[in-house]
Amino acid sequence: MYSSAYVWAKVLIHMEERLSAVTVSAWFDDAEVVELNEEHLILYSPSDFRREIIRRRCTEYIQDALKEIFNSDAKLIVFGDEELAAFKSRGKANTSMDFNPQFTFDNFVVGPSNRFAHSACIAVTNIPGQVYNPLFLYGPPGVGKTHLLYAIANGIRKQNPGANIVYIKGDQFTNELIEAIKNGKNIEFRSKYREADLFLVDDIQFIAGKESTQEEFFHTFNKLYEEHKQIVLTSDRKPSEMLTLEDRLKSRFEWGLTADINPPDYETRMAILKNKAGSLGMTLPDDVLNYIAINVTNNVRQIEGTVKKILAYRDLNNMPLDLPNISRAIDDMFKSEGSAVPTPSLIISQVCKFYSVDETVLRGTLKNKGTTEARQMAMYLIRKLTNLSLPDIGKEFARDHSTVLYAIRKVEASLKTGDPHLQNNVRDITANINSCL
């Protein structure tokens, strides 16, 4: 799973976007992570004043950031000296993270769209490293790929509590590699991943087009594979469709078994609705279930989000769970096919992931080859995929419309000359953006 240092860094960035870097530094410069998992984050701060500020003003920001990272309701706990001493005396200070125990094979709703992938995951859990290695799961966001990864981890940990299980996202692998190179910790980086018994990689598509990352991943993959360690990868597309992924990695990803997961059909959506409502202590009438199953078709995550919204409306408004009330509560969540338009923020975030550039740098004034190319790509894609005017695009980067126009024309000119590198980048980034809608 994510290291505590990585998650805490992400939380701080999340808060800086809503407060300011100066404010966050003033309140958190002496804060330390004591324990971090998907249930809670325990922070230590020696200052009574700062602890009170953190509890009163920052709890919501921190918990929102943790929810984005884990998709679970992790709570914030703030320790002073006495609480920290008591905690350590119990021998519980531990910054390692467990996999969410709620994600198991038992509570994964199986249907025609995911049955093959589900069976393959059970097989590698029962005999890791012996069959279907690597296992490559692909499909659009929100269909249950991460649930299955966690279910494999929980299943193997139950059989072998001492197993070294490593989980990472594709973009995080790149970020950690950059930090390792910068700080001269390549040996520690390689040891972390090449000594895994089970190696789980979510969103592997994000390493495509990154030469050093692909080189490092190639050698990591080879070592684990040769030692019969289980490798499970997920992506929003199959290996052959990753246009900027090296051929040697494409072939290795296809050595084992590839299994696609599609959006759930009507019957599976009904089963998911009943399962989720039951877990939240709700019983929804059949006409309500039918209404949601017909209208909410994108993915499992959207279905579960719909049920949670209904629960919130019921609790906040004390309304009966009948069809008229439900339809009013959730109609805004429905969108017609093809009506989704990406936001500039989404486009910028995906460009930053692809080029491994920090968002503040992309929006800033730094000029070097990599950053300039990424910035021009972001401007071009915003113009291509949204209805924003040139001045509005410029506002996203604190630049005038003439700069935006220059960037767009430069990208267009390169595309017209048939630049294969740029063409592949445009295709891959656009696919990443569409997969998030």
C-alpha positions, 0 to 999 in steps of 0.5 A: 500500500501507499507509504505513510510519507507519501500519503501525508505529502498528498494530504498536505498538498490537498490542504495547500490547495484550499488554504495556503502553503504558508498557513499549512506550514505554520500549523503542521511543520512539527506534526508527525504521523504516528499511525496511518491506515484506512480507518484512521490517521494519528498525528502527533503535535507537541504544541497545545495551540497547534493541536487545537487548530488542527482539530478545529480547522483542519479535520474536514480537509484532512479527512476529505483528502484521505477519502480521495486517496483510500475511498474510505472514511478514515478519521483524524486523531491528534495526539499530544505528548501524553497520548503518544507516550501511552500509545507507544507503551501499548506497543502499537506504534506502526505506520504500515498500512493494511488492506481494507478488510471490507474488500473480499471475494465474499462481498464482490457481486459477481455477474456476466461482466466480471465472472471471468476476472473474479474466477481468475483472481480466486485462482491466483489467490489459492495458488499464487505464482503458479497459474496466470502470472501475471494476471492483467485486469482491464476495464473502465474506472469504477467496475471493481478492479481495485476491489479484486486487488484488495481481495487477493491481498486479503485472501493471501494474507489470511493464508500466509500472514507473513507474506510480503504484499506490495501495492502501488499505483502506476503514477506513484511508482514513477514518483517514488523512482524520481525521489529515489534517484534524487536522494540516492536511494535506488537500492532501497527502492529496488529492494522494496519492490523486488522482494515482494511475494505479491506485487499489485499494481493499479493503473499500470497505464501511467508508466507508459511513455516514461522511459526510466520508469519502464526500464525499472519496472521491466527489471522488477517484473523479471526478477519477481516472475523468475522467482515465481512471485505473483504479479497482478496488474490493472489498467483501463485498457489492454496492453496492446492498446497502450500506444507508448508502452514498450513492446517488451513490457506489452509482451510480458503483460500478456504472458499470463492471463488478461481478463476484462471487466465491463460495466455491470448489466441490469441484473448485476446492478440490481444485486449490487444495489440490494447488497449495498443498501443492506450493508447500510441498513436500508431496504429499498422498494423494488420500484426504486431499485428498478428505477436506479438500475435503469438510470445508473449504468456507468459503473459500480462506484456510481451505483454505490454513490447513489445508494449513499446519497439516498441514505444521506437524504433520508437521514437529513430530510427524514423522507420516506424511501418512495420513488418520487422522493428518490427520483428528486434526490438523485436525478442530478446524478444521471447523465446521458451517454456522451454528455460528459465534458472533462473539466480543465482541472481533470485535463490538467491533472491527467497531463501532470500524471502523464508527464510526471509534473507537479500541478503547481509547476505546470500552472507556474512560470518554470520553463524547461523542455518537459514542463513546457511540452506538458503545459502546451499539451494541457492548453491544447487538450483543454481547447480540444475537449472543452468549450472554454475560450482562449482567455478562459484557458489562459486564466487556468495558467495565469497567462494571456490568450496569445500565449495559449494560442501560440501553444495550441498552434505549436502542438497542432503544427507538430501533429500535422507533421506526423510526429509519432511521439506527440500523436501517441501522447495525445491519444494516451492522455485523451484516453486517460481523461475519458476513462475518468468521466 
